[in-house]
Amino acid sequence: MDTQNTTPRWRLRVAEIDSEFDELRLPSGADDGVSQDKEWCDLVVDGQTRRIRFHDYHDVFKVPGLYEHLFYHTLECCSPTRVTRLLADVLLDHRDCPDDLHVLDVGAGNGMVGDELDARGVQKIVGIDIIPEAREATLRDRPGLYHDYLVTDLTNLPERDEETLRKHQFNCLTTVAALGFGDIPPRAFVKALDLIETPGWIAFNIKEDFIHERDASGFCRLIRRLARDEVIQPQAYRRYPHRLSVAGEPLHYVGMVARKLRDVPDDMLECDF
Ligand SMILES: C[S@@+](CC[C@H](N)C(=O)[O-])C[C@H]1O[C@@H](n2cnc3c(N)ncnc32)[C@H](O)[C@@H]1O
């Protein structure tokens, strides 16, 4: 398996997607200093201009090709490639094979991570997202890539969804560009980890600010506790530029791969971090 030189699958995929917009404009000058979760762009469709906030994913996913052009082409996002490459590297060290993974991809969006896992030989990928537009975009632009794709809320997982998910016997969790910022909260991340069999793998990324001790999102406390209580054993940690901001500055994230060593204790599932 190639762990270094895999061409990002989105580059091939985007050529197949019939983009339904004429122009994408990023703010310039005074407007380009906004925080990451408030960034926006103007989209021109049939001569009409519409403003879209980057984090309004339901709007972004409705427009074929917009997510790829905005985040990957224009802002040079590389996280699905970086995180899956880190996972592949660790698997090699353990003589584990991607073909044997049953992956739960949480915050799957329109399937960019699924594409990268597929390119590395993973046979079974199931997605979860909280908005139906993500699932619809995946079925529209990447049909057949995910074995199953549930729209559900991990902070309040319906029993039926939990049964469906456990039947897949996942041995790997991925979550990319989806933790923090009002997206996936710590409690949902712990629940996702609970859905993975022991032993298993987890591969995720997170903005570096969210793992500083002073951070209030709870992810720093959660990750430390998981490691201290030996629920997970960190295997790889990599700081890298996740993408550019609209002002052209690199936004640094941390990619992590860990081994799940034991089941998540019940009290941790109830905890607010
Ligand atoms: C930036 S996108 C990342 C999509 C994909 N993982 C990628 O790397 O391209 C974040 C995704 O997380 C999803 N999301 C946000 N909050 C969530 C939650 N609580 N549970 C599941 N998905 C969530 C959003 O709907 C969105 O599709």
The ligand as a Gaussian input file, in Angstrom:
#p B3LYP/6-31G(d) Opt

LIG

0 1
 C      -16.289000      20.169000       7.360000
 S      -17.451000      18.890000       7.152000
 C      -16.331000      17.524000       7.026000
 C      -16.847000      16.476000       6.089000
 C      -15.833000      15.377000       5.777000
 N      -15.475000      14.636000       6.960000
 C      -14.601000      15.941000       5.106000
 O      -13.495000      15.800000       5.672000
 O      -14.724000      16.505000       4.016000
 C      -18.154000      18.633000       8.778000
 C      -19.310000      17.662000       8.744000
 O      -19.652000      17.329000      10.098000
 C      -21.064000      17.228000      10.170000
 N      -21.514000      17.367000      11.558000
 C      -21.603000      18.489000      12.294000
 N      -22.072000      18.213000      13.525000
 C      -22.277000      16.881000      13.564000
 C      -22.746000      15.974000      14.572000
 N      -23.077000      16.406000      15.792000
 N      -22.842000      14.671000      14.256000
 C      -22.491000      14.217000      13.010000
 N      -22.036000      15.032000      12.033000
 C      -21.927000      16.338000      12.296000
 C      -21.536000      18.361000       9.279000
 O      -22.902000      18.219000       8.924000
 C      -20.580000      18.224000       8.117000
 O      -21.071000      17.347000       7.138000

